[in-house]
Every structure is written in structure tokens, then in C-alpha cells.
Amino acid sequence: MTPTHQRLRCDQTTVWRLLEKQFSSTGSSLKLRDAFAADRQRFATFSQSAPYVFADLSKNLIDTATQELLFDLARECGVERHRDAMFAGEKINHTEQRAVMHWLLRSPAANGHASQPLATESRQVHATLDAMLAYAEQVRDDVAITDIVNIGIGGSDLGPQMAVLALDGFATTGKRLHFVSNVDGHELAAVLQRVRSASTLFLIASKTFTTIETMTNARSAKQWFEAQGGKNIARHFAALTTNVVAANEFGIDTTFGFWDWVGGRYSMWSAIGLPIAIAIGAQGFRDFLAGAHAMDEHFRSAALEQNLPVRLALLDLWYRNFHRFTSRSIAPYHSALRRVPAYLQQLEMESNGKRVDGAGEALPFGTSPVLWGEPGTNGQHAYFQMLHQGTDVVPVEFVAVKKARHDLPGHHSQLLANVLAQAQALMVGKADAGGHRHFPGNRPSTFLLLDDLTPASLGALIALQEHRVFVSGALWGINSFDQWGVELGKVLAKDIEPRLHSGDVSGLDASTAGLLQRIRGA
Ligand code: F6P
């Protein structure tokens, strides 16, 4: 059998040529208003229900003929086989020789025999989950603990922080959660000023337990704790890591582990999710996992034609490689989803920001778009001008929630009216006015709609995005699960730091040397 990383890359398929033809004949000039006028079923044809998420894809620059070719592309690239390999626990992260099984973290406990595939891993997952949730409940009940400080960065920060904010309405403990990620001491110092050692629990979250920012912050937090007279490290520090040995060496004995088959940016479903569990409770966290699991099942079993992550990823490829759009804007119309764009940046750009395929060959086409965004309606008063009238076309992904969980009259209907209006305005434009008042329209958008923002629907929304990134990575033939690109800067920073103290600039390029000397005031 062909190793999964040697599957056919999108541009090596036969259907790729047909897509090129399709693009130059009709695809590049598709007019959304004409497409709606010509097809009364367009909304139905280009919408898709998935667990907890309804997606309207009809305002995208696509027609049924293009969509058919894109489904053929997914088949020819072996997306289903690659997906099945992930769900079978194969080592599809071949550059690190690791399986990719964050989905297992949200699977119900295996009730079968030891012979069942991945039964051992599943048992470990549930033993750790049970222990982690019991600890979360203990912390929730502990009235002496008022503040939780999560120290972690990247996947050990963005997910928990995003989810804690998103699920603020479900937070029942009244504990204050703080997130410290940056090595910039201003961040930790500001938090330490607001907490007391006797009532604070520090969570040191790091998959590797070697990340320089996290270790620096963790050391400073421990020194501060001890300087304040704090003694009981076991009660005031816990580590969330795959490297329990390093955590113990650091002096932390309260640990919750996970495994190398959980990528950092896919880890909030593991022990890294402890801040979420402390905020919303054990049952809330289980609901969060269950929502994600429902999306896993959809991705695993729905036919390509009704598979929402697949449909989103195919659009992503169509935009990136045919229209050559270089970015995508995320516009969550819910203030609690304000960290979702930052979370998705890591998910998409660290996963698919790659320039070589699985075999290490340079790719002749573009991969990850730039992801960016702010919650609506704020973005409307900042950068939406460019989306409507700028020279570049940026596909927008709106996320809206039907139900409000506050009772302030008038707000929610205004919010929903705005999100609908923005998607409409981008599409229809305004042709009857010239010059500065002209809106070209025909600007694509996707509309994701949740009934309610709950732990389960948030879980499903994020799992949807994970699988969509998986599929686009599979089509591009890249390994979405390594991140070698982050290494060089880390190595160089190690070299530069002592030079900031010594002033030695030998061997440095002139710009770095000049800046270093300027910083030292020489
Ligand atoms: O530098 C990138 C990265 O390795 C991310 O992939 C990861 O989420 C982050 O650093 C933090 O890593 P760790 O959890 O091991 O501290």
C-alpha cells in the first residue's frame, strides 16, 4: 500500500487540468448575482448541515460543475484514505514518526476488549480525563483558591484562552482565570500584582516542558511564590505536559499527562484543557468533547458531497490555487468568540504554512492563506472598508449565533442584522453609484450559523476547523502536523541573548549587529 504521505498531490491529478480549464472558461468570471438569478435552488444546493453548525456556502464563487470537479479532486488525492489513516492511528505525521489522534481525546470510552484498535490508548485517555476532571472539581470547590494562572504559549495557551472566553456564560465558579504566554515580563508582572500566593494556583502548560517562554515564566512564578512565603508547591502548582519527568525535576508533582500523538495546536482536548474544565466544570468539559466528537463522526462518515469540512477545504483550495486569494478573514459575530481568529491562525498557518510536500519536494502552488480577523461588528468600523472596496478580494467567514444569552433588548437583532447585511453587501455591491461610492460586490463569503453558543457547539465548531485544515493539507500533499518552521528563530534567539549582555557582535549580519548595539546604547 502507498504510504499515506506519498498520496497524489492535487496538481498531479488528472482532474487538476479540468479544474484549470473550468477556471479559465467560467470559474474566474462567475457572478454571484447571476448565479442566484439562474438557480432558485442555489441556497439549498450550497448549504450544508453538520452537527451544531449550519453552513451557507452559496455566496461563494462556485457552481455545481466546479464543485463536482473538486469532489473528484478529493477522491483522486485519496482524502478519504488519508482521513481513515488518521482515524486508524497510522503515523501520518511521518516527519516526526507520530500518529495524529487528538480526535481520540473526545471519543467515548472504548467499552470493548483489549483487542479493539487503540483500546490501550483510549483507556489511558479516559483515566487521565477522569483524574483531570476530578482535580478540576476539587479546585472549583476549593474556596481558598480564587485565581488560576495558566502559563503556556501557542497551543498551550490559545485554545484554553479562546474557549474560556467563549464559554464565559457557563463559568460557574467565580474564579478568576489569567493567561500568561509572552516571555515579555510585563505580562507576568501585571498578573502577579493582582494575585496573592496563598490563593493562587499556577498551571504550567507545556507539551514539551522545554519551551523557553513558558519555562522562563514558570521559574519566575515559582520564585515569586517562594519569595512571598509560599511553601506548598504541590497545592499551588500543577503541570500539564507529555514530559512529566521534566515537570517533576522542576519541582512539580501534581501532573496531568498527554501523549506525543496530540499536536500542540490540537491539545486543548487533553490535560491542556484543564483551565476550561475549571471554568465550566467537569460536565461542561465532557459536553465540549462530545460536541467535537459529533463533528468527528460527521467527518469520518459523511459522503464527501455532504461533508462540511471537505466542502470548506475544497473552497479553500479553489480560492488559494485558482483565484489566488492569499488571505481569509474570520468574522465571528459574538464578542465571546473574540480569540477565535487568533486560535485559527495557529491552527491553519502552523499546520499548512508549508512550502514542500510530504516527500520534501518544493510545491509549485500556494498553501496556507493568511488568516486574520476581529469580532463583528467591531471589524466593520475598522477594516471592512478594504473588504468592500479594496483592490484585493478576501473571502470572509462569518460566524453567527442565533440565540443570545443576555436579556438586553434590541442588541441581538442588531447584531444579526449586521452580519446578514455585511454578507449581503459584499455579494450584491452597489452598481448604480460611480467613483468613490461604487461597491463592486461579488465578494465571496461563507456563513456559519450556530443555534446557541454552548460547550458542545464550540467543540463542534473547532473540530470542524481542524478537519478542514486536515483536508486542505491532504489535497496539497503536505504534512500538516509538524512545525519545523518555528525552530530557526528559537536557535538564533539562543545565540543572540548572551550577546545582549556581552555586546559581542562578531559574525552577525550588519543589521542585527547595528540593532543590538543600539539596544545596548553603544
Ligand atoms: O513554537 C511552536 C510550538 O511548538 C507550538 O507548536 C506549540 O503549540 C507551542 O510551541 C508550545 O509548545 P509547548 O506546549 O511544548 O510548550
Residues whose N, C-alpha, C, O or C-beta is under 5 A from the ligand:
A	BS01	F6P	I153 G154 G155 S156 A205 S206 K207 T208 F209 T211 T214 G264 R265 Q483 V486
